[in-house]
Amino acid sequence: RPPPPPPRMREEGYLGDSTLLEISTDYGVPIPYLADVLAGWGVPVPIDPRARLGDMVTGEQAFAVLEAVHTLDVSGLHARYSEECMAD
């Protein structure tokens, strides 16, 4: 049996090392919002929430996501995305 892989390190403040699930948990941002942003940048759908952000976008785009999660009205995002899900 091979040894387990070493733990994946996430650099503090750099979202490129984080998965969408981790970003959602860390910042309270809905995964559908993150997926919409990435799809808008041309990331092919369906988007795997377990994929690392840095594997899907450029460093500049990852920084834009970081800026967004620090400035957005997260409660408004949750309200908007829960209403959209109910409308589907």
C-alpha beads as a LAMMPS data file, in Angstrom:
LAMMPS data file: protein, C-alpha beads

88 atoms
87 bonds

1 atom types
1 bond types

-500.0 500.0 xlo xhi
-500.0 500.0 ylo yhi
-500.0 500.0 zlo zhi

Masses

1 110.0

Atoms # bond

1 1 1 0.000 0.000 0.000
2 1 1 1.509 3.378 -1.013
3 1 1 1.960 6.040 1.652
4 1 1 -0.708 8.737 1.793
5 1 1 0.036 11.914 -0.155
6 1 1 1.420 14.843 1.829
7 1 1 -1.215 17.307 3.018
8 1 1 -1.974 20.022 0.514
9 1 1 -0.899 23.380 1.873
10 1 1 -3.030 26.473 1.401
11 1 1 -1.164 29.758 1.407
12 1 1 -2.895 32.298 3.658
13 1 1 -4.531 35.019 1.553
14 1 1 -3.985 33.238 -1.761
15 1 1 -7.208 31.693 -3.008
16 1 1 -5.504 29.866 -5.877
17 1 1 -4.606 27.042 -3.489
18 1 1 -8.209 26.690 -2.272
19 1 1 -11.117 24.755 -3.721
20 1 1 -14.473 26.411 -4.315
21 1 1 -15.829 24.415 -1.360
22 1 1 -13.074 25.799 0.875
23 1 1 -13.664 29.354 -0.350
24 1 1 -17.394 28.980 0.249
25 1 1 -16.794 27.693 3.776
26 1 1 -14.054 30.200 4.634
27 1 1 -15.852 33.295 3.329
28 1 1 -19.534 32.273 3.456
29 1 1 -19.990 32.818 -0.284
30 1 1 -22.478 30.584 -2.156
31 1 1 -20.838 28.054 -4.485
32 1 1 -23.325 28.878 -7.292
33 1 1 -22.092 32.495 -7.197
34 1 1 -18.473 31.366 -7.501
35 1 1 -19.404 28.997 -10.333
36 1 1 -21.248 31.806 -12.156
37 1 1 -18.191 34.064 -11.914
38 1 1 -15.889 31.330 -13.235
39 1 1 -18.291 30.393 -16.037
40 1 1 -18.429 34.072 -16.992
41 1 1 -14.644 33.968 -17.348
42 1 1 -14.889 30.985 -19.701
43 1 1 -14.253 28.092 -17.290
44 1 1 -16.077 25.085 -18.824
45 1 1 -19.192 23.892 -17.014
46 1 1 -19.993 21.880 -15.039
47 1 1 -17.503 23.347 -12.558
48 1 1 -16.218 20.946 -9.905
49 1 1 -16.455 22.618 -6.472
50 1 1 -13.591 20.365 -5.302
51 1 1 -11.203 21.758 -7.929
52 1 1 -8.523 24.273 -6.929
53 1 1 -9.289 27.814 -8.039
54 1 1 -5.718 28.259 -9.300
55 1 1 -6.150 25.287 -11.644
56 1 1 -9.123 26.996 -13.314
57 1 1 -8.202 30.697 -13.503
58 1 1 -5.221 33.033 -13.709
59 1 1 -3.579 34.561 -10.651
60 1 1 -5.171 37.898 -11.534
61 1 1 -8.636 36.298 -11.629
62 1 1 -8.011 34.525 -8.306
63 1 1 -7.095 37.913 -6.820
64 1 1 -10.330 39.389 -8.219
65 1 1 -12.275 36.625 -6.426
66 1 1 -10.417 37.457 -3.203
67 1 1 -11.312 41.141 -3.570
68 1 1 -14.938 40.239 -4.276
69 1 1 -15.395 37.973 -1.255
70 1 1 -14.057 40.748 0.980
71 1 1 -16.326 43.465 -0.451
72 1 1 -19.581 41.726 -1.405
73 1 1 -22.767 41.730 0.639
74 1 1 -22.713 38.012 1.423
75 1 1 -26.234 37.980 2.880
76 1 1 -27.503 39.600 -0.325
77 1 1 -25.723 36.944 -2.383
78 1 1 -27.309 34.168 -0.331
79 1 1 -30.739 35.738 -0.762
80 1 1 -30.262 36.175 -4.511
81 1 1 -28.962 32.674 -5.095
82 1 1 -31.561 30.995 -2.887
83 1 1 -34.314 32.800 -4.836
84 1 1 -32.756 31.737 -8.147
85 1 1 -32.570 28.119 -6.975
86 1 1 -36.216 28.211 -5.961
87 1 1 -37.186 29.680 -9.339
88 1 1 -35.530 26.799 -11.227

Bonds

1 1 1 2
2 1 2 3
3 1 3 4
4 1 4 5
5 1 5 6
6 1 6 7
7 1 7 8
8 1 8 9
9 1 9 10
10 1 10 11
11 1 11 12
12 1 12 13
13 1 13 14
14 1 14 15
15 1 15 16
16 1 16 17
17 1 17 18
18 1 18 19
19 1 19 20
20 1 20 21
21 1 21 22
22 1 22 23
23 1 23 24
24 1 24 25
25 1 25 26
26 1 26 27
27 1 27 28
28 1 28 29
29 1 29 30
30 1 30 31
31 1 31 32
32 1 32 33
33 1 33 34
34 1 34 35
35 1 35 36
36 1 36 37
37 1 37 38
38 1 38 39
39 1 39 40
40 1 40 41
41 1 41 42
42 1 42 43
43 1 43 44
44 1 44 45
45 1 45 46
46 1 46 47
47 1 47 48
48 1 48 49
49 1 49 50
50 1 50 51
51 1 51 52
52 1 52 53
53 1 53 54
54 1 54 55
55 1 55 56
56 1 56 57
57 1 57 58
58 1 58 59
59 1 59 60
60 1 60 61
61 1 61 62
62 1 62 63
63 1 63 64
64 1 64 65
65 1 65 66
66 1 66 67
67 1 67 68
68 1 68 69
69 1 69 70
70 1 70 71
71 1 71 72
72 1 72 73
73 1 73 74
74 1 74 75
75 1 75 76
76 1 76 77
77 1 77 78
78 1 78 79
79 1 79 80
80 1 80 81
81 1 81 82
82 1 82 83
83 1 83 84
84 1 84 85
85 1 85 86
86 1 86 87
87 1 87 88
